[in-house]
Amino acid sequence: MDTTSTLREKDRKLGETLREMGRVMIAFSGGVDSTFVLKRAKQELGDQVLAITAASETFPTREFDAAVQLAAEIGVQIYKTEVKEFENASFVANNPDRCYHCKTGLYTHLQSVAAELDYPYLLDGSNIDDLGDYRPGLQAKNEQGVRSILQEAGLKKDEIRQLSKELGLPTWNKPSFACLSSRIPYGTKIEKNKIDQLDEGEYFLSTLGFYQIRVRHHDKIARIEVMPEEIQKVLEHREQIYAKFIELGFSYVTLDLQGYRTGSMNEVLSSVTVDKAKKAATP
């Protein structure tokens, strides 16, 4: 079976799974994966689909607003709610299992809404590639009964982007995004002012035209990650970037020469911790 046929089969399986479910609520962030799930659910189930988007202190308001607008463009009703991570002491402590506690709180809340509104299935946008990284939040997802139909269909990130492009979705080439707390080293307390620094810093870099950005928060040091091919561009904007990050409260501004990679904060974790989390995350 060639690559194209394999992709069509995965997409066919996805549609079949959705039709079997009949009525679904989708945890919707407006990112590549959840947007694709929302669009395919709309195609297969029509008005038996509801998007749910949660505002939070670690998710930029502009991303929340964009998700609301995108759901409207796809033609799906959206339920807006809110979560307060800073009320969760286990989240604020920022130990390596931070994401587990955060996602447990989120999915417990979303499942309660789904039950109240009579949606038998809550779906997320996790894909096959997510199983290869340290993501303790996936364990929480499994425990709370959230279905990851992209994983069930065997879809990878690049395949989701390809199918999204074919569907005309504006998110097909959207940069990956993760909770801003993932930019803070484990063991360092999560604080609102740090989240705000990261949000403003990354937004500023995006206005300079950088595609994929992470700013890692190391107390007074900002460690900037961009795609390797854009490292030279950082140097071209060196003075602007330095001035902005000093204004944000950092004392030192550094450029990571390895470039952007997902989960760079996980590189300090032991292989035992990572392997244990991967095993727990596998459905």
C-alpha positions in Angstrom: 0.0 0.0 0.0 1.5 3.4 -1.0 1.7 6.4 1.3 -1.3 8.1 -0.3 -3.5 5.0 0.1 -2.4 4.6 3.7 -3.3 8.2 4.5 -6.7 7.8 2.9 -7.3 4.6 4.9 -6.5 6.5 8.1 -8.8 9.3 7.3 -11.6 6.8 6.4 -11.1 5.1 9.7 -11.3 8.5 11.5 -14.6 9.2 9.8 -16.0 5.7 10.6 -15.1 6.2 14.3 -16.8 9.6 14.4 -20.0 8.1 12.8 -20.0 5.3 15.3 -19.9 7.9 18.2 -22.8 9.9 16.8 -22.5 12.9 19.1 -19.3 14.4 20.4 -17.8 17.3 22.3 -14.3 18.3 21.3 -11.7 20.0 23.6 -10.8 22.7 21.1 -7.7 24.9 21.3 -7.6 26.2 17.7 -4.4 24.3 17.0 -3.6 22.1 14.1 -4.8 18.9 15.6 -8.0 19.9 17.4 -9.1 22.0 14.4 -8.7 19.0 12.1 -10.8 16.9 14.5 -13.5 19.6 14.7 -13.7 19.9 10.9 -13.9 16.2 10.3 -16.5 15.8 13.1 -18.6 18.6 11.5 -18.4 16.8 8.1 -19.4 13.4 9.6 -21.9 14.5 12.3 -23.2 17.9 11.4 -24.9 19.6 14.3 -24.1 16.8 16.7 -20.8 18.4 17.4 -19.9 20.9 20.1 -16.5 22.6 20.6 -15.5 23.5 24.1 -12.7 26.0 24.8 -11.3 26.9 28.2 -9.8 30.2 29.0 -6.9 30.0 31.4 -4.0 32.0 32.9 -1.5 30.0 30.9 -3.2 30.2 27.5 -2.9 33.6 25.7 -6.1 35.5 25.2 -5.4 36.0 21.5 -5.2 32.2 21.1 -8.6 31.8 22.9 -10.2 34.4 20.8 -8.8 32.9 17.6 -10.2 29.5 18.6 -13.7 31.0 19.1 -13.5 32.7 15.7 -12.3 29.5 14.0 -15.1 27.4 15.4 -17.6 29.9 14.0 -15.9 29.7 10.6 -16.1 25.9 10.6 -19.8 26.2 11.6 -19.6 24.5 15.0 -21.2 25.9 18.1 -18.7 26.6 20.8 -19.0 26.4 24.6 -16.7 28.8 26.4 -15.6 28.0 29.9 -12.7 28.7 32.3 -10.1 26.9 34.3 -7.9 28.3 37.1 -4.6 26.4 37.2 -3.1 28.7 39.9 -5.6 27.4 42.4 -4.0 23.9 41.9 -1.0 23.7 44.3 0.4 20.7 42.4 0.4 22.7 39.2 2.1 25.7 40.8 4.8 23.5 42.4 5.9 22.6 38.8 7.3 19.2 39.5 7.8 16.9 36.5 4.2 15.6 36.8 2.8 19.2 36.6 1.0 18.5 33.3 -0.7 15.4 34.8 -2.3 17.5 37.6 -3.2 20.3 35.2 -4.9 18.0 32.7 -6.6 16.0 35.4 -8.3 19.3 36.5 -9.1 20.3 33.0 -10.6 17.0 31.8 -12.5 16.5 35.0 -14.2 19.9 34.3 -14.8 19.2 30.6 -16.3 15.8 31.3 -18.7 17.3 33.8 -19.8 19.8 31.1 -20.1 17.0 28.6 -22.3 15.0 30.9 -24.5 18.0 31.8 -25.1 18.7 28.1 -25.6 15.0 27.2 -22.5 14.5 25.0 -21.4 10.9 25.5 -17.9 11.4 24.1 -15.2 14.0 24.8 -12.4 14.1 22.2 -9.0 15.7 22.2 -6.4 16.3 19.4 -3.6 14.1 20.6 -1.8 12.4 17.7 0.6 9.5 17.3 3.7 11.6 17.6 2.6 12.8 21.1 3.2 9.2 22.3 7.0 9.6 21.6 7.6 12.5 24.1 7.3 13.0 27.8 3.7 14.0 28.2 2.2 13.0 31.6 -0.9 14.8 30.7 -1.8 11.9 28.4 -2.1 9.7 31.4 -4.7 12.1 32.8 -6.5 12.0 29.5 -6.8 8.2 29.6 -7.9 8.2 33.2 -10.7 10.7 32.5 -12.0 8.7 29.5 -11.1 11.3 26.8 -10.9 9.7 23.4 -8.0 10.6 21.1 -9.4 9.6 17.7 -6.3 10.8 15.8 -4.2 8.3 17.7 -6.9 5.6 17.1 -6.7 6.3 13.4 -2.8 6.2 13.5 -2.4 9.8 12.3 0.9 11.6 12.6 1.4 15.4 12.8 2.6 15.8 9.2 -0.3 13.7 7.9 -2.8 15.9 9.8 -1.2 19.0 8.3 -1.5 17.5 4.8 -5.2 16.6 5.3 -5.8 20.0 6.9 -4.3 21.7 3.8 -6.5 19.6 1.5 -9.6 20.7 3.6 -8.6 24.3 3.3 -8.1 24.8 7.0 -6.0 27.9 7.8 -4.2 26.0 10.6 -2.5 23.5 8.3 0.8 25.3 8.7 0.2 26.9 12.1 3.2 26.6 14.5 2.9 24.2 17.3 1.9 25.7 20.6 2.0 24.4 24.2 1.0 25.7 27.6 3.2 28.6 28.6 4.1 26.9 31.9 6.1 24.4 29.8 8.7 27.1 29.3 9.6 27.1 33.0 12.1 24.6 34.5 10.8 21.8 36.7 11.1 22.7 40.3 10.7 26.4 39.7 7.3 27.7 41.0 4.8 28.8 38.3 4.0 32.4 38.8 1.7 34.8 36.9 4.4 37.3 36.2 6.6 34.7 34.6 3.7 33.6 32.4 3.2 37.2 31.3 6.9 37.7 30.5 6.8 34.6 28.3 3.6 35.5 26.6 4.8 39.0 25.8 8.3 37.8 24.7 7.0 35.2 22.3 4.4 37.6 20.9 7.1 40.2 20.3 9.2 37.6 18.4 6.2 36.6 16.3 5.8 40.3 15.2 9.4 40.1 13.8 8.3 37.3 11.6 9.7 34.2 13.3 7.7 31.1 12.6 8.2 28.6 15.5 9.2 30.2 18.8 9.9 29.2 22.4 11.2 31.4 25.1 12.4 29.4 28.1 12.4 31.1 31.5 15.5 30.6 33.6 14.9 33.2 36.3 16.8 36.3 35.0 17.8 34.5 31.8 15.6 34.2 28.7 16.6 31.4 26.5 15.2 31.8 23.0 14.6 28.9 20.6 13.8 29.4 17.0 14.1 27.1 14.0 17.8 26.5 13.0 17.3 28.2 9.7 16.1 31.4 11.5 19.0 31.7 14.0 20.8 34.2 11.8 17.6 36.3 11.7 17.7 36.6 15.5 21.2 38.1 15.2 19.9 40.6 12.7 17.3 41.7 15.2 19.7 41.4 18.1 19.4 45.0 19.5 15.6 45.0 19.3 15.2 41.7 20.9 17.7 42.5 23.7 15.9 45.8 24.5 12.5 44.2 24.6 13.5 41.4 26.9 15.3 43.7 29.3 12.1 45.8 29.3 10.2 42.6 30.3 12.4 42.1 33.3 15.1 39.7 32.2 18.8 40.5 32.9 20.3 38.3 30.2 19.0 37.3 26.8 20.4 34.1 25.2 20.0 32.2 22.0 19.8 28.4 22.0 22.2 27.3 19.3 20.5 23.9 19.0 17.4 25.7 17.9 13.7 24.9 18.6 12.7 21.4 19.6 9.6 20.2 21.4 10.0 19.5 25.1 13.5 20.9 25.6 12.7 21.3 29.3 12.4 17.5 29.4 16.0 16.9 28.5 17.1 17.1 32.1 14.7 14.3 33.2 16.0 10.8 33.7 15.2 8.1 31.2 13.3 6.2 33.9 10.9 9.1 34.5 10.4 9.6 30.7 9.8 5.9 30.1 7.4 5.6 33.0 5.3 8.5 31.6 5.3 7.1 28.1 4.0 3.8 29.3 1.3 5.4 31.4 0.3 7.6 28.4 -0.3 4.7 26.0 -4.0 3.7 25.8 
